[in-house]
Amino acid sequence: MALIWKSFRSLYFATLLMLLGSGLLSTYLALRLADTVDGLWVGALMAANYFGLVLGGKLGHRLIARVGHIRAYVACAGVVTAAVLGHGLVEWLWVWLLLRMLVGLGMMCQYMVIESWLNEQADAKQRGLVFSGYMGASYLGLILGQLTLVVHPSLGLELLMLVALCFALCLVPVALTRRLHPAPLVPAPLEMRFFLKRVPLSLTTVAVAGLLIGSFYGLAPLYASRMGLSTEQVGLFMGCCILAGLLVQWPLGWLSDRRDRVRLIRGCAVFLFLTALPLAVLPKVFLPLLIAVGFLASLMQFSLYPLAVALANDHVEPERRVSLTAMLLVTFGVGACAGPLLAGVLMRFLGANMLYAFVCFCALILIWRIRPEVVTHKHQVEDAPLQHMAMPGDVASSPLVAALDPRVDEQTVQEQMQEPAAEAGGEPTGETEQDPRMPG
């Protein structure tokens, strides 16, 4: 592991700085607007960020193909830095929506560059460890971004300058690299009809996870503020919740490799409903209870996406797993766009508690839809269950991250990345993975 850290430390450091800036920016904007606007605007800002991430997944390939990896990364880092500083120059919320979309779009392009470099330099036998290091850097950046508020609780423009500083510095390791450019990128095909038929349960779970995670990052700081927490306490609350997402990954992987993943998803949904219920009904919550219950709820909500990814890989052939990753990320992004808007509307008219009432509602959707007794596993691959991989708790990756997944054959990845996009997106003819009685 020490050798891997030494080989990829510059890319991990760039990732850490990006996520530190992104996590701090989301919480800062939510707290900055907490006393002046309602939850709908705060949710709209986070939705714009995720919309930019989804849009960047389509446009990033074109930019990188036109100017190369390093120039694309540097250009996007410059745009993101300018957009961050723009929040301090302009007070119009409509402009802030555009700026947040630009931040998301630029960051997705940066993810693509970093992941293509990791894939290019990683040995086939080390991809799992390389991916784990990438995930750890992502989570650590998000946690440090929240803890910054504990150290510096003032919501002045200096925090925006710190965010801009992170995005400016994250381009240095990439801009100074002596390594050759990775191979040209081709968008992974989106075989939507095929995956809707083959892995509907996974797509449903991923969409609900997007609703939950998008709402959490966008509106949890606002919820905590309206529960009477100070800026330092909000940072502590957010940091503890994100830490839960990191800590749950390894025991979750152990369970996922030994238990039925459909039952695990349903079990996580049940426990999520039970843990979120107190925060949905209590009008006032003391800090220790809020952190404890928020931590437990986060353990469950951050478990859904990696379980859904593992379940989907169990039912899709190796040659389709790159396009599967693209489909899962788009589905997650769509959910993450809608979640902050829906929860923001509820918080605007019914109070801050509606954030966790929305969490309970999402958990009930999964409890209703995920019924293990009617799943046939008809299309389960021969080597299922595949090794469970810990996943970032945010859209801190692009479809290219599939290349670092040990469950994906390296030769298959290279073939899919090199073949023309028009030829890659064939007409799906697959069958469902589950009993026809199962909805969706």
PLY file of the C-alpha trace (Angstrom):
ply
format ascii 1.0
element vertex 440
property float x
property float y
property float z
element edge 439
property int vertex1
property int vertex2
end_header
0.00 0.00 0.00
2.91 2.35 0.73
4.19 1.88 -2.82
0.75 2.66 -4.25
0.51 5.79 -2.10
3.92 6.92 -3.31
2.99 6.29 -6.95
-0.37 8.04 -6.87
0.02 10.58 -4.06
-0.15 13.59 -6.39
-3.47 12.45 -7.89
-4.85 11.53 -4.46
-3.81 14.93 -3.14
-5.53 16.67 -6.05
-8.69 14.64 -5.34
-8.55 15.50 -1.64
-8.28 19.23 -2.38
-11.15 19.09 -4.87
-13.49 17.35 -2.44
-12.41 19.56 0.47
-13.37 22.60 -1.57
-16.58 21.07 -2.86
-17.77 19.88 0.56
-16.97 23.19 2.23
-18.69 25.16 -0.54
-21.96 23.21 -0.24
-22.20 23.66 3.53
-21.04 27.28 3.41
-23.71 28.28 0.88
-26.45 26.49 2.83
-25.49 28.28 6.06
-24.96 31.60 4.30
-28.55 31.49 3.00
-30.12 29.90 6.10
-31.41 33.16 7.55
-32.34 34.93 4.31
-34.07 32.45 1.99
-36.12 29.27 2.28
-35.05 25.70 1.75
-36.23 25.65 -1.86
-33.41 27.96 -2.97
-30.81 26.01 -1.00
-32.05 22.79 -2.58
-32.03 24.38 -6.03
-28.36 25.30 -5.64
-27.41 21.71 -4.86
-29.62 20.46 -7.71
-27.77 22.80 -10.08
-24.46 21.35 -8.91
-25.56 17.78 -9.64
-27.03 18.84 -12.97
-23.63 20.22 -13.86
-22.00 16.92 -12.86
-24.36 14.95 -15.12
-23.86 17.43 -17.97
-20.09 17.25 -17.49
-20.24 13.50 -17.98
-21.38 14.15 -21.57
-19.29 17.21 -22.41
-16.06 16.27 -20.64
-15.09 13.69 -23.25
-15.36 16.26 -26.04
-13.24 18.81 -24.22
-10.53 16.30 -23.35
-10.51 14.94 -26.91
-10.11 18.47 -28.32
-7.35 19.91 -26.10
-5.88 16.95 -24.17
-6.02 15.86 -20.54
-3.75 18.44 -18.90
-5.18 21.46 -20.72
-8.74 20.30 -20.04
-7.99 19.80 -16.34
-6.28 23.20 -15.99
-9.06 24.99 -17.89
-11.77 23.40 -15.75
-9.90 24.15 -12.52
-9.70 27.78 -13.63
-13.41 27.92 -14.43
-14.35 26.30 -11.11
-12.10 28.71 -9.18
-13.66 31.70 -10.94
-17.17 30.35 -10.31
-16.42 29.92 -6.60
-15.16 33.49 -6.31
-18.20 34.66 -8.28
-20.41 33.72 -5.31
-18.68 36.47 -3.36
-18.94 39.07 -6.12
-22.62 38.65 -7.00
-25.60 38.40 -4.63
-28.20 37.35 -7.20
-29.39 33.82 -6.52
-30.18 33.16 -10.18
-26.53 33.81 -10.97
-25.52 31.50 -8.12
-27.50 28.69 -9.81
-25.43 29.14 -12.96
-22.21 29.26 -10.95
-23.08 26.05 -9.10
-23.79 24.31 -12.39
-20.39 25.44 -13.70
-18.69 24.08 -10.57
-20.33 20.68 -11.08
-19.54 20.58 -14.80
-15.90 21.50 -14.27
-15.43 19.01 -11.45
-16.77 16.11 -13.53
-14.19 16.87 -16.21
-11.50 16.92 -13.51
-12.71 13.53 -12.23
-12.38 12.13 -15.75
-8.80 13.31 -16.10
-7.71 11.96 -12.71
-9.44 8.60 -13.17
-8.05 8.09 -16.66
-4.56 8.75 -15.26
-5.10 6.34 -12.38
-6.29 3.68 -14.80
-3.37 4.27 -17.15
-0.78 3.90 -14.38
-2.37 1.20 -12.22
-1.27 -2.40 -12.60
-4.17 -4.80 -13.19
-3.52 -6.56 -9.87
-3.52 -3.25 -7.96
-6.71 -1.69 -9.27
-8.66 -2.53 -6.11
-6.08 -0.87 -3.85
-5.75 2.12 -6.19
-9.53 2.56 -6.16
-9.62 2.27 -2.35
-7.02 5.02 -2.06
-9.06 7.20 -4.42
-12.20 6.60 -2.36
-10.35 7.34 0.89
-9.01 10.63 -0.50
-12.56 11.57 -1.58
-14.10 10.90 1.83
-11.23 12.55 3.70
-11.61 15.69 1.59
-15.35 15.85 2.30
-14.82 15.39 6.04
-12.06 18.01 6.24
-14.28 20.44 4.37
-16.90 20.17 7.13
-14.38 20.34 9.97
-13.04 23.58 8.53
-16.20 25.21 9.87
-15.33 24.00 13.35
-11.98 25.77 13.17
-13.29 28.84 11.32
-17.00 29.34 12.11
-17.25 32.83 10.63
-19.19 32.79 7.35
-17.20 35.56 5.75
-15.73 35.71 2.26
-12.48 34.22 3.54
-14.11 30.76 3.39
-14.91 31.28 -0.27
-11.29 32.28 -0.78
-10.22 29.03 0.92
-12.46 27.01 -1.41
-11.01 28.83 -4.41
-7.52 28.18 -3.05
-8.23 24.43 -2.92
-9.39 24.37 -6.53
-6.43 26.47 -7.65
-3.90 24.23 -5.87
-5.47 20.97 -7.07
-4.27 21.70 -10.60
-0.60 21.89 -9.60
0.08 18.10 -9.27
-1.57 17.43 -12.64
-0.10 20.40 -14.48
3.46 19.50 -13.42
3.28 15.79 -14.23
5.98 14.37 -16.51
3.94 11.37 -17.53
2.46 10.93 -21.00
-1.16 11.70 -21.65
-3.56 8.78 -21.14
-5.28 7.27 -24.15
-8.06 9.33 -25.80
-11.49 8.97 -24.20
-14.70 7.78 -25.80
-18.04 8.15 -23.97
-19.33 4.93 -22.48
-22.56 3.86 -24.23
-25.82 4.30 -22.30
-27.83 1.14 -23.01
-30.83 2.48 -21.13
-33.50 0.03 -22.29
-31.27 -2.97 -21.62
-30.45 -1.96 -18.05
-34.03 -0.96 -17.23
-35.02 -4.53 -18.08
-32.00 -6.32 -16.63
-31.35 -4.49 -13.32
-34.49 -2.50 -12.39
-33.99 -3.06 -8.66
-30.48 -1.65 -8.75
-31.58 1.41 -10.75
-34.46 2.03 -8.33
-32.09 1.84 -5.37
-29.53 4.11 -7.05
-32.21 6.69 -7.88
-33.46 6.70 -4.28
-29.86 6.93 -3.03
-29.46 9.98 -5.27
-32.57 11.54 -3.72
-31.17 10.94 -0.24
-27.55 11.97 -0.81
-28.44 15.07 -2.84
-30.87 16.18 -0.12
-28.33 15.46 2.60
-25.46 17.48 1.14
-27.74 20.32 0.09
-30.12 20.64 3.03
-28.66 18.93 6.12
-26.64 22.08 7.01
-29.84 24.14 6.74
-31.73 21.60 8.87
-29.03 21.63 11.55
-28.93 25.43 11.57
-32.70 25.64 12.07
-32.43 23.12 14.88
-30.44 25.80 16.71
-26.90 24.59 16.04
-24.06 27.07 15.70
-21.76 27.08 12.67
-19.14 24.99 14.52
-21.79 22.48 15.57
-23.15 22.26 12.02
-19.65 21.46 10.77
-19.27 18.80 13.48
-22.66 17.29 12.65
-21.90 17.14 8.92
-18.40 15.77 9.51
-19.72 12.98 11.74
-22.39 12.02 9.20
-19.88 11.84 6.33
-17.47 9.91 8.56
-20.26 7.36 9.03
-20.35 6.91 5.27
-16.65 6.11 5.28
-16.69 3.78 8.30
-19.60 1.69 7.05
-17.92 0.72 3.78
-15.69 -2.08 5.06
-18.18 -3.96 7.29
-20.74 -3.45 4.53
-18.39 -5.09 2.06
-17.87 -8.05 4.41
-21.63 -8.54 4.73
-22.30 -7.95 1.04
-19.93 -10.75 0.02
-21.64 -13.23 2.41
-25.36 -12.30 2.42
-28.08 -11.81 -0.18
-27.63 -8.24 -1.43
-31.33 -7.74 -2.13
-32.13 -8.52 1.51
-29.33 -6.20 2.64
-30.79 -3.32 0.62
-34.23 -3.89 2.12
-32.72 -4.22 5.61
-30.82 -0.93 5.21
-34.06 0.73 4.10
-35.89 -0.55 7.18
-33.17 0.64 9.56
-32.93 3.96 7.73
-36.64 4.53 8.28
-36.39 3.67 11.98
-33.31 5.83 12.63
-34.56 8.85 10.66
-38.04 8.79 12.21
-37.09 10.58 15.48
-35.54 13.48 13.56
-38.66 13.65 11.40
-41.06 14.06 14.34
-39.10 15.82 17.09
-39.42 19.63 16.87
-36.22 20.17 18.88
-33.22 17.87 19.20
-30.22 18.28 21.51
-26.80 18.20 19.88
-25.60 14.79 21.24
-28.84 13.09 20.17
-28.81 14.85 16.80
-25.25 13.73 16.06
-25.90 10.16 17.26
-29.11 9.70 15.27
-27.69 11.50 12.23
-24.63 9.22 12.37
-26.81 6.08 12.45
-29.05 7.33 9.62
-25.97 8.13 7.54
-24.62 4.61 8.05
-27.73 3.35 6.29
-28.14 5.97 3.56
-24.50 5.74 2.47
-24.85 1.94 2.22
-27.51 1.95 -0.48
-25.45 3.05 -3.50
-22.56 0.57 -3.10
-24.99 -2.29 -2.47
-26.97 -1.38 -5.59
-23.76 -1.23 -7.66
-22.66 -4.64 -6.38
-26.09 -6.13 -7.13
-26.09 -4.69 -10.65
-22.61 -6.07 -11.40
-23.82 -9.51 -10.28
-26.39 -9.50 -13.09
-24.49 -7.88 -15.97
-21.89 -9.50 -18.21
-18.29 -8.17 -17.99
-18.40 -6.57 -21.43
-21.30 -4.30 -20.37
-19.97 -3.13 -17.01
-18.39 0.09 -18.27
-21.69 1.22 -19.75
-23.42 -0.01 -16.57
-21.28 2.37 -14.51
-22.26 5.24 -16.79
-25.95 4.33 -16.44
-25.73 4.09 -12.65
-24.00 7.47 -12.34
-26.55 9.18 -14.59
-29.40 7.63 -12.59
-27.79 8.75 -9.33
-27.28 12.26 -10.74
-30.91 12.57 -11.81
-32.04 11.53 -8.33
-29.56 13.92 -6.72
-30.96 16.77 -8.84
-34.54 16.04 -7.84
-33.97 15.27 -4.14
-32.90 18.74 -2.93
-35.76 20.37 -4.84
-38.42 18.04 -3.43
-37.10 18.18 0.13
-36.59 21.95 -0.19
-40.26 22.46 -1.05
-41.31 20.40 1.97
-38.96 22.33 4.28
-40.26 25.64 2.94
-43.89 24.94 3.77
-43.76 22.41 6.63
-40.54 23.10 8.51
-36.98 21.84 8.81
-38.08 18.40 10.10
-39.34 17.61 6.63
-35.80 16.79 5.52
-35.82 13.61 7.58
-39.51 13.04 6.84
-38.39 12.96 3.21
-35.69 10.45 4.17
-38.35 8.25 5.80
-40.50 8.50 2.67
-37.59 7.44 0.45
-36.88 4.50 2.77
-40.52 3.42 2.52
-40.25 3.46 -1.29
-37.41 0.96 -1.08
-39.21 -1.18 1.49
-42.18 -1.33 -0.86
-40.23 -1.93 -4.08
-37.44 -4.25 -2.91
-39.03 -7.63 -2.24
-36.40 -10.39 -2.04
-38.93 -13.22 -2.15
-39.89 -12.52 -5.79
-36.38 -11.94 -7.19
-35.31 -14.89 -9.35
-31.63 -13.97 -10.03
-32.22 -15.42 -13.49
-29.36 -13.51 -15.13
-26.86 -13.73 -12.31
-23.34 -14.19 -13.71
-21.42 -17.39 -12.99
-18.91 -15.87 -10.55
-21.55 -13.99 -8.52
-21.53 -12.63 -5.95
-18.67 -10.50 -7.22
-16.30 -8.80 -4.79
-17.99 -5.83 -3.13
-16.17 -2.53 -3.69
-16.42 0.46 -1.34
-17.79 3.48 -3.20
-17.54 7.26 -2.62
-20.48 8.79 -0.82
-21.00 11.46 -3.45
-20.76 11.70 -7.22
-17.00 11.83 -6.76
-16.34 9.80 -9.88
-17.11 9.49 -13.57
-17.97 6.46 -15.74
-14.21 5.96 -16.16
-13.98 4.79 -12.56
-15.17 1.40 -13.83
-11.68 0.91 -15.21
-10.33 0.79 -11.64
-12.89 -1.79 -10.51
-11.36 -5.30 -10.20
-14.76 -6.73 -11.19
-14.29 -5.29 -14.69
-11.94 -7.06 -17.09
-9.13 -4.71 -18.13
-9.16 -5.83 -21.77
-12.90 -5.26 -21.95
-12.46 -1.73 -20.60
-9.81 -0.91 -23.19
-11.94 -2.26 -26.03
-14.98 -0.27 -24.92
-13.00 2.94 -24.49
-11.49 2.64 -27.95
-14.44 1.59 -30.06
-16.59 4.32 -31.64
-19.52 5.42 -29.54
-21.91 4.77 -32.42
-20.91 1.13 -32.60
-20.85 0.66 -28.83
-24.50 1.51 -28.24
-26.22 -1.50 -29.75
-29.90 -2.29 -29.39
-30.47 -4.19 -26.13
-32.25 -7.52 -26.25
-31.89 -8.62 -22.63
-34.43 -10.15 -20.32
-35.40 -9.12 -16.81
-33.42 -10.33 -13.85
-36.50 -10.74 -11.70
-39.97 -12.24 -11.61
-42.55 -10.41 -13.82
-44.69 -9.83 -10.72
-42.07 -7.42 -9.44
-42.98 -3.80 -10.29
-40.51 -1.78 -12.35
0 1
1 2
2 3
3 4
4 5
5 6
6 7
7 8
8 9
9 10
10 11
11 12
12 13
13 14
14 15
15 16
16 17
17 18
18 19
19 20
20 21
21 22
22 23
23 24
24 25
25 26
26 27
27 28
28 29
29 30
30 31
31 32
32 33
33 34
34 35
35 36
36 37
37 38
38 39
39 40
40 41
41 42
42 43
43 44
44 45
45 46
46 47
47 48
48 49
49 50
50 51
51 52
52 53
53 54
54 55
55 56
56 57
57 58
58 59
59 60
60 61
61 62
62 63
63 64
64 65
65 66
66 67
67 68
68 69
69 70
70 71
71 72
72 73
73 74
74 75
75 76
76 77
77 78
78 79
79 80
80 81
81 82
82 83
83 84
84 85
85 86
86 87
87 88
88 89
89 90
90 91
91 92
92 93
93 94
94 95
95 96
96 97
97 98
98 99
99 100
100 101
101 102
102 103
103 104
104 105
105 106
106 107
107 108
108 109
109 110
110 111
111 112
112 113
113 114
114 115
115 116
116 117
117 118
118 119
119 120
120 121
121 122
122 123
123 124
124 125
125 126
126 127
127 128
128 129
129 130
130 131
131 132
132 133
133 134
134 135
135 136
136 137
137 138
138 139
139 140
140 141
141 142
142 143
143 144
144 145
145 146
146 147
147 148
148 149
149 150
150 151
151 152
152 153
153 154
154 155
155 156
156 157
157 158
158 159
159 160
160 161
161 162
162 163
163 164
164 165
165 166
166 167
167 168
168 169
169 170
170 171
171 172
172 173
173 174
174 175
175 176
176 177
177 178
178 179
179 180
180 181
181 182
182 183
183 184
184 185
185 186
186 187
187 188
188 189
189 190
190 191
191 192
192 193
193 194
194 195
195 196
196 197
197 198
198 199
199 200
200 201
201 202
202 203
203 204
204 205
205 206
206 207
207 208
208 209
209 210
210 211
211 212
212 213
213 214
214 215
215 216
216 217
217 218
218 219
219 220
220 221
221 222
222 223
223 224
224 225
225 226
226 227
227 228
228 229
229 230
230 231
231 232
232 233
233 234
234 235
235 236
236 237
237 238
238 239
239 240
240 241
241 242
242 243
243 244
244 245
245 246
246 247
247 248
248 249
249 250
250 251
251 252
252 253
253 254
254 255
255 256
256 257
257 258
258 259
259 260
260 261
261 262
262 263
263 264
264 265
265 266
266 267
267 268
268 269
269 270
270 271
271 272
272 273
273 274
274 275
275 276
276 277
277 278
278 279
279 280
280 281
281 282
282 283
283 284
284 285
285 286
286 287
287 288
288 289
289 290
290 291
291 292
292 293
293 294
294 295
295 296
296 297
297 298
298 299
299 300
300 301
301 302
302 303
303 304
304 305
305 306
306 307
307 308
308 309
309 310
310 311
311 312
312 313
313 314
314 315
315 316
316 317
317 318
318 319
319 320
320 321
321 322
322 323
323 324
324 325
325 326
326 327
327 328
328 329
329 330
330 331
331 332
332 333
333 334
334 335
335 336
336 337
337 338
338 339
339 340
340 341
341 342
342 343
343 344
344 345
345 346
346 347
347 348
348 349
349 350
350 351
351 352
352 353
353 354
354 355
355 356
356 357
357 358
358 359
359 360
360 361
361 362
362 363
363 364
364 365
365 366
366 367
367 368
368 369
369 370
370 371
371 372
372 373
373 374
374 375
375 376
376 377
377 378
378 379
379 380
380 381
381 382
382 383
383 384
384 385
385 386
386 387
387 388
388 389
389 390
390 391
391 392
392 393
393 394
394 395
395 396
396 397
397 398
398 399
399 400
400 401
401 402
402 403
403 404
404 405
405 406
406 407
407 408
408 409
409 410
410 411
411 412
412 413
413 414
414 415
415 416
416 417
417 418
418 419
419 420
420 421
421 422
422 423
423 424
424 425
425 426
426 427
427 428
428 429
429 430
430 431
431 432
432 433
433 434
434 435
435 436
436 437
437 438
438 439
